[in-house]
Amino acid sequence: MERVYFEIPNLYDAIKILAVQPHYDDLDILAGGTVAALAEAGAEIVYLTCTNDLVGVIDDTWSDEEAAARLKNDQEEAARVTGVRRQYWLGYPDAGAYNYFDLRRDILRVMRIESPDTIITVDPWTAYEAHTDHIQCGKAAAEAAILCGLTKVKSEPRVDAAYQPHQIERVAFYGTQYPNTCFDISRTIEKKKQAIRCYHAQYHEQELEQMAGLLEYYAKMKAQGQDMAYAEMWKVVTPRHLHGYPDAWKF
């Protein structure tokens, strides 16, 4: 009984995915190979970006409007590479002050609009993670996943009125210290690198090439001992494991 209750959900079975990230480039850097592979397998993938990412642009002379347009253009170009269907942008201030519960409400709203079976987000419990955007985003997405079907927790009146409670089957954390799933990205490593090269508003060309090479190396190291050439690591759980189960990190 205990073994079944703590059985690791299969990320390969994801059909509709809401992928929640702090900044425009996080998912493609840390999980782009998996995203592309799941899209190739037929999964419907929707991106939700929590902050405006304006702190990270390479040219301080750009107005906020120009920087925002460039960032969205880069992300949409990358989405065409990896197969992402749709995108939402919440626009919270990058590295700024914002309310956690407002963020959770807005993530919950998109969850209820899209009704995904799978949530992907950054692991907020990784040791030495100092960026508040990552911590807030990961926690808010995880908490929204366990609250999504509880209709007394409100998001937006119009959305809540139309929402039909559904089952979120798995929550998958990228950038994790406690992986339990090694995902084969051998067929999509080149798509991951191509997507990363789209982020011209945040990195100079030399930096993009260096990053692509470094991430390919990391993916090769993660695949060592596995029957694959390249891999990305994940912590995959069910929503019920995200509240009141202190041993969940072990499995």
C-alpha positions as YAML, in Angstrom:
chain: A
units: angstrom
residues:
- id: 1
  name: MET
  ca: [0.00, 0.00, 0.00]
- id: 2
  name: GLU
  ca: [2.76, 2.45, 0.94]
- id: 3
  name: ARG
  ca: [4.70, 1.63, -2.23]
- id: 4
  name: VAL
  ca: [1.66, 2.33, -4.42]
- id: 5
  name: TYR
  ca: [0.82, 5.52, -2.55]
- id: 6
  name: PHE
  ca: [4.34, 6.85, -3.12]
- id: 7
  name: GLU
  ca: [4.66, 5.59, -6.68]
- id: 8
  name: ILE
  ca: [6.45, 8.16, -8.85]
- id: 9
  name: PRO
  ca: [4.11, 9.62, -11.49]
- id: 10
  name: ASN
  ca: [5.29, 9.09, -15.05]
- id: 11
  name: LEU
  ca: [6.18, 12.38, -16.71]
- id: 12
  name: TYR
  ca: [6.11, 10.67, -20.11]
- id: 13
  name: ASP
  ca: [2.33, 10.24, -19.70]
- id: 14
  name: ALA
  ca: [1.65, 14.00, -19.56]
- id: 15
  name: ILE
  ca: [-1.04, 15.09, -22.03]
- id: 16
  name: LYS
  ca: [-1.63, 18.76, -21.20]
- id: 17
  name: ILE
  ca: [1.08, 20.70, -19.38]
- id: 18
  name: LEU
  ca: [1.10, 24.11, -17.75]
- id: 19
  name: ALA
  ca: [4.77, 25.05, -17.41]
- id: 20
  name: VAL
  ca: [5.30, 27.83, -14.86]
- id: 21
  name: GLN
  ca: [8.58, 29.76, -14.81]
- id: 22
  name: PRO
  ca: [9.96, 32.85, -13.02]
- id: 23
  name: HIS
  ca: [11.67, 34.39, -16.08]
- id: 24
  name: TYR
  ca: [11.43, 34.13, -19.85]
- id: 25
  name: ASP
  ca: [14.39, 31.80, -20.35]
- id: 26
  name: ASP
  ca: [14.26, 29.52, -17.30]
- id: 27
  name: LEU
  ca: [12.27, 26.65, -18.77]
- id: 28
  name: ASP
  ca: [14.25, 26.46, -22.00]
- id: 29
  name: ILE
  ca: [17.55, 26.51, -20.11]
- id: 30
  name: LEU
  ca: [16.66, 23.98, -17.43]
- id: 31
  name: ALA
  ca: [13.97, 21.90, -19.13]
- id: 32
  name: GLY
  ca: [13.90, 22.71, -22.84]
- id: 33
  name: GLY
  ca: [14.85, 19.21, -23.96]
- id: 34
  name: THR
  ca: [12.00, 17.66, -21.99]
- id: 35
  name: VAL
  ca: [9.51, 20.26, -23.20]
- id: 36
  name: ALA
  ca: [10.48, 19.61, -26.82]
- id: 37
  name: ALA
  ca: [10.32, 15.82, -26.36]
- id: 38
  name: LEU
  ca: [6.88, 15.94, -24.75]
- id: 39
  name: ALA
  ca: [5.64, 18.25, -27.51]
- id: 40
  name: GLU
  ca: [6.97, 15.84, -30.13]
- id: 41
  name: ALA
  ca: [5.06, 13.05, -28.36]
- id: 42
  name: GLY
  ca: [1.83, 15.03, -28.73]
- id: 43
  name: ALA
  ca: [1.51, 16.82, -25.39]
- id: 44
  name: GLU
  ca: [-0.11, 20.27, -25.39]
- id: 45
  name: ILE
  ca: [2.26, 22.64, -23.60]
- id: 46
  name: VAL
  ca: [1.41, 26.10, -22.29]
- id: 47
  name: TYR
  ca: [3.99, 28.47, -20.78]
- id: 48
  name: LEU
  ca: [3.23, 30.83, -17.91]
- id: 49
  name: THR
  ca: [5.96, 33.40, -17.12]
- id: 50
  name: CYS
  ca: [5.62, 35.12, -13.76]
- id: 51
  name: THR
  ca: [7.91, 38.18, -13.98]
- id: 52
  name: ASN
  ca: [8.65, 40.78, -16.63]
- id: 53
  name: ASP
  ca: [12.38, 39.86, -16.64]
- id: 54
  name: LEU
  ca: [13.38, 43.49, -17.24]
- id: 55
  name: VAL
  ca: [16.35, 43.29, -14.87]
- id: 56
  name: GLY
  ca: [18.09, 40.77, -17.11]
- id: 57
  name: VAL
  ca: [18.16, 42.57, -20.47]
- id: 58
  name: ILE
  ca: [21.56, 43.36, -21.94]
- id: 59
  name: ASP
  ca: [20.95, 47.00, -22.93]
- id: 60
  name: ASP
  ca: [20.05, 49.48, -20.20]
- id: 61
  name: THR
  ca: [19.18, 52.13, -22.78]
- id: 62
  name: TRP
  ca: [16.08, 50.23, -23.92]
- id: 63
  name: SER
  ca: [12.81, 51.52, -22.59]
- id: 64
  name: ASP
  ca: [10.74, 49.05, -20.59]
- id: 65
  name: GLU
  ca: [8.34, 48.81, -23.52]
- id: 66
  name: GLU
  ca: [11.10, 48.00, -26.00]
- id: 67
  name: ALA
  ca: [12.73, 45.51, -23.66]
- id: 68
  name: ALA
  ca: [9.40, 43.78, -23.00]
- id: 69
  name: ALA
  ca: [8.71, 43.51, -26.73]
- id: 70
  name: ARG
  ca: [12.15, 42.04, -27.39]
- id: 71
  name: LEU
  ca: [11.80, 39.53, -24.56]
- id: 72
  name: LYS
  ca: [8.41, 38.33, -25.78]
- id: 73
  name: ASN
  ca: [9.67, 38.09, -29.34]
- id: 74
  name: ASP
  ca: [12.61, 35.96, -28.19]
- id: 75
  name: GLN
  ca: [10.37, 33.70, -26.16]
- id: 76
  name: GLU
  ca: [7.86, 33.24, -28.96]
- id: 77
  name: GLU
  ca: [10.71, 32.35, -31.33]
- id: 78
  name: ALA
  ca: [11.97, 29.76, -28.84]
- id: 79
  name: ALA
  ca: [8.43, 28.40, -28.42]
- id: 80
  name: ARG
  ca: [8.24, 27.70, -32.14]
- id: 81
  name: VAL
  ca: [11.38, 25.58, -31.77]
- id: 82
  name: THR
  ca: [10.24, 23.54, -28.77]
- id: 83
  name: GLY
  ca: [6.58, 23.23, -29.73]
- id: 84
  name: VAL
  ca: [4.94, 25.33, -27.01]
- id: 85
  name: ARG
  ca: [1.33, 26.09, -28.01]
- id: 86
  name: ARG
  ca: [0.42, 29.18, -25.98]
- id: 87
  name: GLN
  ca: [1.94, 31.62, -23.49]
- id: 88
  name: TYR
  ca: [0.76, 33.73, -20.58]
- id: 89
  name: TRP
  ca: [2.71, 36.58, -19.00]
- id: 90
  name: LEU
  ca: [1.87, 37.82, -15.50]
- id: 91
  name: GLY
  ca: [4.31, 40.75, -15.54]
- id: 92
  name: TYR
  ca: [5.37, 40.79, -11.89]
- id: 93
  name: PRO
  ca: [8.48, 42.97, -11.32]
- id: 94
  name: ASP
  ca: [11.69, 41.04, -11.93]
- id: 95
  name: ALA
  ca: [13.65, 40.80, -8.65]
- id: 96
  name: GLY
  ca: [11.11, 43.22, -7.19]
- id: 97
  name: ALA
  ca: [8.51, 43.40, -4.44]
- id: 98
  name: TYR
  ca: [5.21, 41.62, -5.04]
- id: 99
  name: ASN
  ca: [2.69, 39.73, -2.97]
- id: 100
  name: TYR
  ca: [2.97, 35.93, -2.85]
- id: 101
  name: PHE
  ca: [-0.78, 35.42, -2.58]
- id: 102
  name: ASP
  ca: [-1.43, 37.64, -5.59]
- id: 103
  name: LEU
  ca: [1.01, 35.50, -7.56]
- id: 104
  name: ARG
  ca: [-0.61, 32.28, -6.35]
- id: 105
  name: ARG
  ca: [-4.06, 33.61, -7.29]
- id: 106
  name: ASP
  ca: [-2.90, 34.50, -10.81]
- id: 107
  name: ILE
  ca: [-1.26, 31.11, -11.34]
- id: 108
  name: LEU
  ca: [-4.41, 29.44, -10.02]
- id: 109
  name: ARG
  ca: [-6.49, 31.44, -12.51]
- id: 110
  name: VAL
  ca: [-4.46, 30.13, -15.44]
- id: 111
  name: MET
  ca: [-4.61, 26.57, -14.07]
- id: 112
  name: ARG
  ca: [-8.40, 26.81, -14.03]
- id: 113
  name: ILE
  ca: [-8.52, 28.26, -17.53]
- id: 114
  name: GLU
  ca: [-6.27, 25.57, -19.02]
- id: 115
  name: SER
  ca: [-7.16, 22.51, -16.83]
- id: 116
  name: PRO
  ca: [-3.78, 20.76, -17.27]
- id: 117
  name: ASP
  ca: [-3.08, 17.25, -16.02]
- id: 118
  name: THR
  ca: [0.57, 18.20, -15.37]
- id: 119
  name: ILE
  ca: [2.25, 21.20, -13.77]
- id: 120
  name: ILE
  ca: [5.92, 21.91, -14.47]
- id: 121
  name: THR
  ca: [7.77, 24.48, -12.39]
- id: 122
  name: VAL
  ca: [11.10, 25.32, -10.79]
- id: 123
  name: ASP
  ca: [11.99, 23.52, -7.56]
- id: 124
  name: PRO
  ca: [11.79, 26.19, -4.83]
- id: 125
  name: TRP
  ca: [13.44, 23.93, -2.24]
- id: 126
  name: THR
  ca: [16.80, 23.59, -3.98]
- id: 127
  name: ALA
  ca: [19.69, 24.33, -1.61]
- id: 128
  name: TYR
  ca: [21.49, 27.65, -2.15]
- id: 129
  name: GLU
  ca: [18.74, 29.09, -4.35]
- id: 130
  name: ALA
  ca: [18.92, 32.79, -3.48]
- id: 131
  name: HIS
  ca: [16.65, 34.29, -6.15]
- id: 132
  name: THR
  ca: [13.29, 35.16, -4.60]
- id: 133
  name: ASP
  ca: [11.55, 35.00, -7.97]
- id: 134
  name: HIS
  ca: [12.45, 31.30, -8.25]
- id: 135
  name: ILE
  ca: [11.37, 30.55, -4.69]
- id: 136
  name: GLN
  ca: [8.10, 32.45, -4.96]
- id: 137
  name: CYS
  ca: [7.22, 31.06, -8.39]
- id: 138
  name: GLY
  ca: [7.92, 27.43, -7.51]
- id: 139
  name: LYS
  ca: [6.07, 27.56, -4.20]
- id: 140
  name: ALA
  ca: [3.10, 29.45, -5.61]
- id: 141
  name: ALA
  ca: [2.74, 27.00, -8.51]
- id: 142
  name: ALA
  ca: [3.04, 24.00, -6.20]
- id: 143
  name: GLU
  ca: [0.49, 25.41, -3.75]
- id: 144
  name: ALA
  ca: [-1.89, 26.36, -6.56]
- id: 145
  name: ALA
  ca: [-1.71, 22.75, -7.76]
- id: 146
  name: ILE
  ca: [-3.01, 21.45, -4.43]
- id: 147
  name: LEU
  ca: [-5.67, 24.18, -4.17]
- id: 148
  name: CYS
  ca: [-6.89, 24.17, -7.77]
- id: 149
  name: GLY
  ca: [-9.92, 21.95, -7.18]
- id: 150
  name: LEU
  ca: [-10.98, 23.69, -3.96]
- id: 151
  name: THR
  ca: [-13.56, 26.14, -5.23]
- id: 152
  name: LYS
  ca: [-13.63, 28.17, -2.02]
- id: 153
  name: VAL
  ca: [-10.14, 29.36, -2.96]
- id: 154
  name: LYS
  ca: [-10.83, 32.12, -5.45]
- id: 155
  name: SER
  ca: [-8.96, 33.37, -8.49]
- id: 156
  name: GLU
  ca: [-11.13, 35.49, -10.80]
- id: 157
  name: PRO
  ca: [-14.96, 35.46, -10.66]
- id: 158
  name: ARG
  ca: [-15.51, 34.78, -14.37]
- id: 159
  name: VAL
  ca: [-12.92, 31.99, -14.43]
- id: 160
  name: ASP
  ca: [-14.09, 30.43, -11.17]
- id: 161
  name: ALA
  ca: [-17.71, 30.39, -12.33]
- id: 162
  name: ALA
  ca: [-16.81, 28.48, -15.51]
- id: 163
  name: TYR
  ca: [-14.29, 26.12, -13.93]
- id: 164
  name: GLN
  ca: [-15.07, 22.40, -13.78]
- id: 165
  name: PRO
  ca: [-12.83, 20.79, -11.11]
- id: 166
  name: HIS
  ca: [-10.30, 18.47, -12.70]
- id: 167
  name: GLN
  ca: [-7.46, 16.19, -11.63]
- id: 168
  name: ILE
  ca: [-3.86, 17.42, -11.65]
- id: 169
  name: GLU
  ca: [-2.01, 14.13, -11.83]
- id: 170
  name: ARG
  ca: [1.59, 15.23, -11.42]
- id: 171
  name: VAL
  ca: [3.77, 18.18, -10.48]
- id: 172
  name: ALA
  ca: [7.27, 18.08, -11.97]
- id: 173
  name: PHE
  ca: [10.09, 20.25, -10.64]
- id: 174
  name: TYR
  ca: [13.09, 21.18, -12.78]
- id: 175
  name: GLY
  ca: [16.36, 22.50, -11.35]
- id: 176
  name: THR
  ca: [15.92, 20.07, -8.48]
- id: 177
  name: GLN
  ca: [18.32, 18.78, -5.86]
- id: 178
  name: TYR
  ca: [16.21, 15.64, -5.29]
- id: 179
  name: PRO
  ca: [15.55, 14.09, -8.71]
- id: 180
  name: ASN
  ca: [13.57, 10.88, -9.12]
- id: 181
  name: THR
  ca: [13.15, 10.94, -12.91]
- id: 182
  name: CYS
  ca: [15.83, 10.91, -15.60]
- id: 183
  name: PHE
  ca: [14.20, 12.15, -18.80]
- id: 184
  name: ASP
  ca: [15.75, 11.20, -22.14]
- id: 185
  name: ILE
  ca: [16.40, 14.27, -24.31]
- id: 186
  name: SER
  ca: [18.74, 12.59, -26.78]
- id: 187
  name: ARG
  ca: [16.38, 13.34, -29.70]
- id: 188
  name: THR
  ca: [15.78, 16.95, -28.64]
- id: 189
  name: ILE
  ca: [19.11, 18.25, -27.34]
- id: 190
  name: GLU
  ca: [19.59, 20.22, -30.56]
- id: 191
  name: LYS
  ca: [16.14, 21.79, -30.21]
- id: 192
  name: LYS
  ca: [17.03, 22.80, -26.66]
- id: 193
  name: LYS
  ca: [20.22, 24.47, -27.86]
- id: 194
  name: GLN
  ca: [18.40, 26.16, -30.74]
- id: 195
  name: ALA
  ca: [15.76, 27.52, -28.34]
- id: 196
  name: ILE
  ca: [18.40, 28.88, -25.98]
- id: 197
  name: ARG
  ca: [20.04, 30.72, -28.86]
- id: 198
  name: CYS
  ca: [16.81, 32.72, -29.32]
- id: 199
  name: TYR
  ca: [17.31, 34.82, -26.18]
- id: 200
  name: HIS
  ca: [19.13, 37.78, -27.74]
- id: 201
  name: ALA
  ca: [17.64, 40.36, -25.37]
- id: 202
  name: GLN
  ca: [19.27, 38.69, -22.37]
- id: 203
  name: TYR
  ca: [22.59, 37.37, -23.66]
- id: 204
  name: HIS
  ca: [25.30, 38.33, -26.13]
- id: 205
  name: GLU
  ca: [25.99, 35.87, -28.94]
- id: 206
  name: GLN
  ca: [29.16, 34.52, -27.34]
- id: 207
  name: GLU
  ca: [27.29, 33.91, -24.09]
- id: 208
  name: LEU
  ca: [24.54, 32.03, -25.90]
- id: 209
  name: GLU
  ca: [27.04, 29.73, -27.59]
- id: 210
  name: GLN
  ca: [28.87, 29.11, -24.33]
- id: 211
  name: MET
  ca: [25.60, 28.36, -22.55]
- id: 212
  name: ALA
  ca: [24.45, 25.96, -25.26]
- id: 213
  name: GLY
  ca: [27.73, 24.07, -25.03]
- id: 214
  name: LEU
  ca: [27.69, 23.98, -21.24]
- id: 215
  name: LEU
  ca: [24.11, 22.73, -21.08]
- id: 216
  name: GLU
  ca: [24.89, 20.01, -23.62]
- id: 217
  name: TYR
  ca: [27.77, 18.92, -21.39]
- id: 218
  name: TYR
  ca: [25.55, 18.88, -18.29]
- id: 219
  name: ALA
  ca: [22.89, 16.86, -20.13]
- id: 220
  name: LYS
  ca: [25.53, 14.33, -21.16]
- id: 221
  name: MET
  ca: [26.77, 14.03, -17.56]
- id: 222
  name: LYS
  ca: [23.21, 13.51, -16.27]
- id: 223
  name: ALA
  ca: [22.78, 10.64, -18.72]
- id: 224
  name: GLN
  ca: [25.82, 8.72, -17.52]
- id: 225
  name: GLY
  ca: [24.87, 5.21, -16.45]
- id: 226
  name: GLN
  ca: [21.54, 5.46, -18.25]
- id: 227
  name: ASP
  ca: [20.54, 4.03, -21.61]
- id: 228
  name: MET
  ca: [20.52, 7.46, -23.24]
- id: 229
  name: ALA
  ca: [22.96, 10.07, -24.54]
- id: 230
  name: TYR
  ca: [21.48, 13.20, -22.93]
- id: 231
  name: ALA
  ca: [19.12, 13.71, -20.01]
- id: 232
  name: GLU
  ca: [17.35, 16.26, -17.83]
- id: 233
  name: MET
  ca: [16.58, 15.50, -14.20]
- id: 234
  name: TRP
  ca: [13.21, 15.99, -12.52]
- id: 235
  name: LYS
  ca: [11.45, 15.60, -9.20]
- id: 236
  name: VAL
  ca: [7.96, 14.32, -10.05]
- id: 237
  name: VAL
  ca: [5.26, 13.97, -7.39]
- id: 238
  name: THR
  ca: [1.48, 14.06, -7.11]
- id: 239
  name: PRO
  ca: [-0.25, 17.07, -5.53]
- id: 240
  name: ARG
  ca: [-1.11, 15.01, -2.43]
- id: 241
  name: HIS
  ca: [2.61, 14.63, -1.71]
- id: 242
  name: LEU
  ca: [3.01, 18.41, -1.46]
- id: 243
  name: HIS
  ca: [1.26, 18.78, 1.88]
- id: 244
  name: GLY
  ca: [1.86, 16.85, 5.08]
- id: 245
  name: TYR
  ca: [4.36, 14.30, 3.71]
- id: 246
  name: PRO
  ca: [7.83, 15.25, 5.01]
- id: 247
  name: ASP
  ca: [9.41, 12.14, 3.45]
- id: 248
  name: ALA
  ca: [8.32, 13.08, -0.07]
- id: 249
  name: TRP
  ca: [11.80, 14.41, -0.86]
- id: 250
  name: LYS
  ca: [13.23, 10.89, -0.40]
- id: 251
  name: PHE
  ca: [11.39, 9.10, -3.19]
...
